[in-house]
Amino acid sequence: MSEPYVFAKTECSLGEGPLWSARHYALFWVDINNHLVLKKGITGDIETWKFDEPVSAFAQIPSSDDFMLSSATGLYRWSPGTHTRNLILPVEDQNPVTRSNDARTDRTGGFWISSMGRKAEKGAGSLYRFFKGELARVASDITIPNSLCFSPDGDTAYFSDTVTSQIIKWSLNAQTGLPEGPAEIFADISGTGFGPDGSVVDAEGYLWNAQWGGYRVVRYKPDGMVDRIIEIDASQASCPAFGGADYKTLFITTARENLSEEQLAKEPLAGSVFAVPIDTPGLPDPELQM
């Protein structure tokens, strides 16, 4: 496996939500704190779009260049070509305390989205699943929701409330697409001083987790044991995503928020997007079931 390199040299305060779009042949991601969407192809310049509220993640709309965009107030259909968005469904739009955070589409086209306090207020967040026009609350009393991803067969969901230092897994009901039975601990990084942030699962069912504060992404075997560690030149790794022509490039967003001037001097690439070629391909993000 090759060494990580800088894919996009940016200074995102809170880079997050990376999604590879095969239709655009480009990576899209966000800077939550600065209300930005960013885009970059394998070659070429970075494009940006500014919003009037925090935006955090995307889902692919079938047969379209548009995306579903998760924001602080709701789910929107967003058109990059015209930078227009139309509300699909409000989500916590009457709650000024919260904003959206981690999100990912499951194998059946359900879009799982999360909310959290803008200042990470304890227990302020929730987890939802949007499927065929309906929004269901999956969990509540969450502080920093992260690590949403799904096994290749779609039978298992992974999730983390970062403050717990644990990634959990749920079995999913084949009919409803929602969790059934108790959550199990998949990985516990207590004692490392790092926090489990965004995750993604590859074609072999291994989970790749960005670890906030750790300068790293960790690949876990399906049994939760560590398989390998990829180190990057930014401490606050926030979320990984697969992309490229064969989905054998792992992109990693990072953040600059809360780093002192002294820390930033040691981490000049904080807030950039890194990439690393890998041996095992990822899976394309499924399209939404609207």
Secondary structure by P-SEA (a helix, b strand, c coil): ccccccccccccccccbbbbbccccbbbbbccccbbbbbbccbbbbbbbbcccccccccccccccccccccccccccccccccbbbbccccccccccccccbbbbcccbbbbbbbbbccccccccbbbbbcccbbbbccccccccccccccccccbbbbbcccccbbbbbbbcccccccccccccccccccccccccccccccccbbbbbbccccbbbbbccccccccccccccccccccccccccccbbbbbbbcccccaaaaaacccccbbbbbbbcbbbbcbbbbcc
